[in-house]
Amino acid sequence: MESINFEDVCQTHDIPNIMNWQEEQLTPEEVFRHPKFKELQNSFDNNEKHPWCNSCWNSSNPRYKNLTQFEKDCDGLMIDFFCSNICNLGCRTCTPFASNRLIKDENYFKKNNLDILSVTDNFFYQKNQDSLNSLQWKWIKNNPEKISGLTLAGGEPLFIPEVLNTLQNFVDCGASKDINLQLRTNGLFLGKHKKMLSQFKGIYLHLSVDAVDELYHYIRYPGKFENFEKSYFEFIDFCDNIKDIYILSVVNALNVLNLNEVILWAENRLQFVEIIPQFRGIGIKSMSEELLQIALDRSIHPTLSKLINKSLEKIKPNKKKMLKEITYFDRSRKQNFNDYLDRNLIEWLNEDM
């Protein structure tokens, strides 16, 4: 089994170039003949933990320590590809590098002299990228018969015409029946493309769901939870090739007091990751100890409780910074946090205003 990730594990994180690639332009086949990957493969064969893989070895996420269902089901080449930042949503937890929908907010911030970089700890940035014109993407398009598993991320891969056209071509040429397709998606287009997706050997979903109902709209603007549910269940009911569903919530100050609603909706498929950077305005470490303790007391999920407990040990309450990040986006989107957030958080934010 061979696997290559053409982009960072976290698409919105400036992770170091751990393998020290020097602008090489290689096809997947050339990558696996490269001495660097031979070195990794030899370490694996010898049951050695190569330092290039420390990010996963040191992670607390069990998915990085064990084979996922997708990895178990693929018996050949697996490719993990970051398609583009083209996205239909502008989530408050995201960055223009991963969603071009946030460029509208970015332009508003610049026009009104709102320093979004300081309140997000320099996370709100753009990065030049042209993945869909790369040598690697062209190889993927022309060699579907050589691919056992394909993971697509964005942006929103099901919102990008070039990606949709390529997947449809895989269906039309018959290659899709031998390809396991894993999607990192917001799920809002699953129903629309259910017929095409049903033609792949297996479908594996990494869904992003940070809230339900109106809070979903506030965080994952301009998405609506009812539209997500309709698309998701329409897809689930139609497709019989779904092999795995993994739902991820980004834990932040806007949703940490309401996550039980997501937990009950997602049942046993939900995992959590703390927002990055952790001390940005809407990070949970910027909340008061009292608020985080309320969140901990409410939590009905052991993983979430553990995450909150660890944050309580390192909190740096910063109401001013949190208010700035929240209200900057409120102004750009003509929203008001008083209409969406938990009453305990609202009261804390409005104290001494």
VOGU-3710 file (C-alpha; in Angstrom, 3 decimals, decimal comma):
1> mesinfedvc> 0,000/0,000/0,000  1,389/3,384/-1,032  0,197/6,820/0,014  1,166/10,385/-0,777  -0,217/13,632/0,592  0,520/16,481/-1,815  -0,380/19,101/0,792  -0,057/19,603/4,532  -2,058/17,500/6,968  -3,870/20,678/7,986
11> qthdipnimn> -4,663/22,710/4,906  -4,836/25,976/6,867  -1,695/25,569/8,929  1,759/26,665/7,854  3,460/23,360/8,651  7,240/23,146/8,079  8,588/21,379/5,009  9,573/18,302/7,016  10,867/16,328/4,024  12,814/19,325/2,719
21> wqeeqltpee> 11,361/19,284/-0,777  13,085/21,869/-2,967  10,383/22,859/-5,465  10,535/19,430/-7,097  7,762/18,762/-9,587  7,186/15,022/-9,555  4,368/12,729/-10,564  3,123/10,252/-7,938  5,103/7,477/-9,609  8,271/9,569/-9,498
31> vfrhpkfkel> 7,645/10,405/-5,844  7,606/6,745/-4,862  10,844/6,110/-6,683  12,438/9,049/-4,880  15,106/8,249/-2,235  13,182/10,253/0,391  10,164/7,989/0,157  12,334/4,921/-0,020  13,814/6,048/3,295  10,332/6,364/4,811
41> qnsfdnnekh> 9,268/2,987/3,478  12,403/1,321/4,859  11,721/2,808/8,303  8,181/1,465/8,185  9,378/-1,985/7,130  11,840/-1,962/10,049  9,169/-0,852/12,532  10,994/2,449/13,126  9,348/5,783/13,881  10,876/8,123/11,345
51> pwcnscwnss> 11,196/11,736/12,631  9,482/13,034/9,501  6,313/11,402/10,837  6,457/12,935/14,320  3,357/15,034/13,661  1,250/11,874/13,579  3,223/9,883/16,152  2,827/12,709/18,668  -0,820/13,411/17,932  -3,528/12,503/20,423
61> npryknltqf> -5,894/11,712/17,555  -6,248/7,904/17,340  -6,888/8,184/13,593  -3,215/9,098/13,157  -2,040/5,985/15,040  -4,178/3,377/13,291  -5,246/2,683/9,749  -8,513/4,354/8,825  -11,224/2,398/7,022  -10,226/4,204/3,829
71> ekdcdglmid> -6,607/3,092/4,207  -7,643/-0,478/4,985  -9,819/-0,630/1,888  -7,188/0,706/-0,532  -4,724/-1,867/-1,887  -2,719/0,432/-4,155  -1,797/4,052/-4,685  -3,544/6,568/-2,406  -3,362/10,284/-3,188  -4,381/13,122/-0,867
81> ffcsnicnlg> -4,868/16,323/-2,876  -5,660/19,907/-1,870  -7,683/21,181/-4,816  -8,183/24,891/-4,259  -9,498/27,471/-1,813  -12,699/27,835/-3,847  -15,506/27,418/-1,318  -19,176/28,214/-0,849  -18,742/29,006/2,862  -16,780/31,604/4,812
91> crtctpfasn> -16,471/29,943/8,205  -15,318/32,172/11,053  -12,780/29,538/12,070  -11,191/29,438/8,606  -8,785/31,582/6,565  -8,745/32,960/2,989  -6,038/30,421/2,163  -8,677/27,701/2,524  -11,804/29,651/1,532  -12,003/32,360/-1,113
101> rlikdenyfk> -15,433/33,248/0,309  -13,550/34,987/3,150  -11,883/37,402/0,738  -15,068/39,472/0,852  -14,624/39,830/4,624  -10,931/40,516/4,189  -11,670/43,384/1,810  -14,151/44,831/4,309  -11,584/44,640/7,099  -8,996/46,455/4,986
111> knnldilsvt> -11,441/49,130/3,861  -12,478/49,839/7,458  -9,001/49,549/9,009  -9,929/46,521/11,120  -6,790/44,627/12,138  -7,987/41,056/11,658  -4,430/39,700/11,778  -3,853/40,794/15,375  -7,063/39,209/16,710  -6,527/35,930/14,819
121> dnffyqknqd> -2,811/35,764/15,687  -1,877/36,175/12,006  -4,034/33,236/10,913  -6,227/35,188/8,490  -4,041/35,108/5,381  -3,917/34,202/1,724  -1,390/31,992/-0,031  -0,686/31,691/-3,728  -1,794/28,330/-5,049  -2,629/26,807/-8,395
131> slnslqwkwi> -3,082/23,140/-7,564  -5,455/22,345/-10,409  -2,854/23,393/-12,973  -0,124/21,358/-11,340  1,761/18,432/-12,798  0,264/16,223/-10,070  -3,358/17,074/-10,906  -2,745/16,504/-14,596  -1,304/13,086/-13,749  -4,374/12,263/-11,635
141> knnpekisgl> -6,704/13,232/-14,493  -4,824/11,099/-17,003  -4,155/8,022/-14,856  -7,316/7,119/-12,907  -6,715/3,406/-13,527  -3,542/3,636/-11,407  -5,341/5,122/-8,379  -6,778/2,983/-5,596  -7,785/5,811/-3,273  -8,242/9,521/-3,891
151> tlaggeplfi> -8,778/12,091/-1,128  -9,909/15,553/-2,156  -9,908/18,631/0,068  -10,362/22,349/-0,377  -12,026/24,756/-0,214  -15,031/22,662/-1,041  -14,139/20,032/-3,656  -17,779/19,528/-4,719  -18,066/23,260/-5,473  -15,162/23,334/-7,938
161> pevlntlqnf> -16,147/22,748/-11,610  -12,749/21,320/-12,599  -12,964/18,716/-9,820  -16,552/17,787/-10,673  -15,700/17,430/-14,371  -12,759/15,179/-13,533  -14,822/12,949/-11,253  -17,512/12,681/-13,932  -14,852/11,696/-16,472  -13,756/8,918/-14,109
171> vdcgaskdin> -17,338/7,685/-14,064  -17,731/7,945/-17,843  -14,550/5,970/-18,569  -15,423/3,292/-15,996  -12,449/3,965/-13,720  -14,593/5,114/-10,794  -15,703/1,565/-10,000  -12,141/0,811/-8,860  -11,472/4,062/-6,970  -12,235/4,703/-3,308
181> lqlrtnglfl> -13,069/8,411/-3,009  -12,591/10,281/0,254  -14,003/13,807/0,516  -13,211/16,508/3,060  -16,418/18,409/2,621  -19,006/20,656/4,224  -21,658/18,330/2,813  -23,867/20,963/1,219  -23,464/19,483/-2,293  -23,589/15,774/-1,479
191> gkhkkmlsqf> -27,249/15,492/-2,452  -26,777/17,386/-5,699  -24,015/15,032/-6,860  -25,287/11,780/-5,330  -25,702/9,965/-8,654  -22,127/10,604/-9,737  -20,707/9,756/-6,303  -22,688/6,506/-6,180  -20,579/5,227/-9,099  -17,350/5,070/-7,108
201> kgiylhlsvd> -16,133/1,901/-5,445  -16,461/3,444/-2,002  -17,231/6,861/-0,533  -15,564/8,065/2,675  -16,718/11,354/4,182  -14,855/13,804/6,399  -17,679/16,181/7,285  -17,252/19,541/9,014  -20,118/20,366/11,387  -19,523/22,999/14,072
211> avdelyhyir> -23,089/23,688/15,203  -26,759/23,180/14,395  -29,647/25,500/13,535  -28,986/29,266/13,643  -25,544/28,961/15,234  -24,465/26,887/12,219  -25,402/29,842/10,000  -23,521/32,259/12,255  -20,277/30,259/12,258  -20,425/28,637/8,810
221> ypgkfenfek> -21,824/31,675/6,991  -23,792/31,836/4,741  -24,642/28,136/5,062  -27,895/26,966/6,610  -28,190/23,840/8,724  -31,479/22,799/7,140  -29,813/22,822/3,711  -26,915/20,774/5,023  -29,248/18,198/6,598  -31,329/17,925/3,425
231> syfefidfcd> -28,233/17,359/1,275  -26,630/14,936/3,731  -29,645/12,679/4,274  -30,577/12,749/0,591  -27,078/11,448/-0,138  -27,174/8,854/2,658  -30,523/7,496/1,503  -29,453/7,244/-2,142  -25,936/5,833/-2,019  -25,146/2,257/-1,014
241> nikdiyilsv> -21,371/2,638/-1,420  -20,743/4,721/1,723  -17,989/3,026/3,710  -17,114/5,532/6,439  -18,342/8,856/7,839  -16,142/10,979/10,078  -17,574/14,224/11,483  -15,281/16,910/12,851  -16,138/19,945/14,970  -13,724/22,826/15,460
251> vnalnvlnln> -14,045/23,740/19,138  -14,096/27,490/19,705  -15,666/30,082/21,984  -18,709/30,442/19,727  -19,785/26,789/19,952  -18,167/25,169/23,015  -21,244/25,870/25,178  -23,560/24,364/22,547  -21,708/21,281/21,342  -24,035/18,794/22,995
261> evilwaenrl> -26,490/19,578/20,201  -23,914/18,480/17,615  -22,961/15,442/19,697  -26,555/14,226/19,799  -26,992/14,875/16,076  -23,783/13,128/15,018  -24,148/10,204/17,441  -20,873/8,226/17,615  -19,218/9,696/14,512  -17,980/12,947/16,031
271> qfveiipqfr> -14,443/14,053/16,838  -13,094/17,400/18,011  -10,153/19,642/17,262  -9,351/22,901/19,027  -9,347/26,004/16,884  -5,965/27,328/15,746  -4,208/29,450/16,783  -5,381/28,480/20,237  -5,075/31,967/21,781  -6,813/33,888/18,984
281> gigiksmsee> -9,846/35,981/19,841  -12,431/33,205/19,540  -10,177/30,512/20,988  -11,597/28,793/24,047  -8,445/29,718/25,947  -9,546/33,359/25,602  -12,719/32,630/27,600  -13,093/33,111/31,345  -12,474/30,183/33,670  -16,118/30,318/34,768
291> llqialdrsi> -17,393/29,979/31,200  -15,082/27,096/30,398  -16,145/25,349/33,578  -19,782/25,669/32,484  -18,816/24,119/29,141  -17,047/21,285/30,953  -20,003/20,650/33,253  -22,327/20,490/30,250  -20,164/18,223/28,105  -21,539/14,731/27,462
301> hptlsklink> -18,594/13,586/25,336  -15,361/12,332/26,993  -13,089/13,618/24,214  -14,590/17,085/24,411  -14,337/17,057/28,199  -10,659/16,156/27,987  -10,015/18,965/25,501  -11,750/21,532/27,725  -9,917/20,279/30,814  -6,552/20,752/29,113
311> slekikpnkk> -7,532/24,255/28,036  -8,523/25,186/31,590  -4,914/24,621/32,594  -3,647/27,178/30,073  -6,358/29,815/29,758  -5,536/33,453/29,135  -8,915/35,227/29,294  -9,066/38,065/26,788  -12,566/39,458/26,382  -11,374/42,484/24,442
321> kmlkeityfd> -9,630/40,378/21,815  -12,606/38,029/21,537  -15,054/40,906/21,120  -12,938/42,396/18,373  -12,802/39,214/16,319  -16,508/38,556/16,806  -17,659/42,092/16,023  -15,338/42,525/13,031  -17,134/39,645/11,334  -20,511/40,829/12,629
331> rsrkqnfndy> -19,972/44,190/10,961  -18,856/42,617/7,689  -21,864/40,281/7,595  -24,494/42,475/9,254  -24,906/39,956/12,076  -25,062/40,447/15,844  -23,634/37,943/18,323  -26,485/38,690/20,743  -28,842/36,897/18,347  -26,853/33,651/18,128
341> ldrnliewln> -24,550/32,811/21,038  -25,187/31,074/24,363  -26,659/33,442/26,942  -23,753/32,883/29,369  -21,246/33,957/26,740  -23,428/36,901/25,713  -23,644/38,139/29,303  -19,880/37,878/29,753  -19,156/39,722/26,513  -21,602/42,505/27,375
351> edm> -20,258/43,094/30,901  -18,683/46,523/31,348  -19,421/47,505/27,752
//
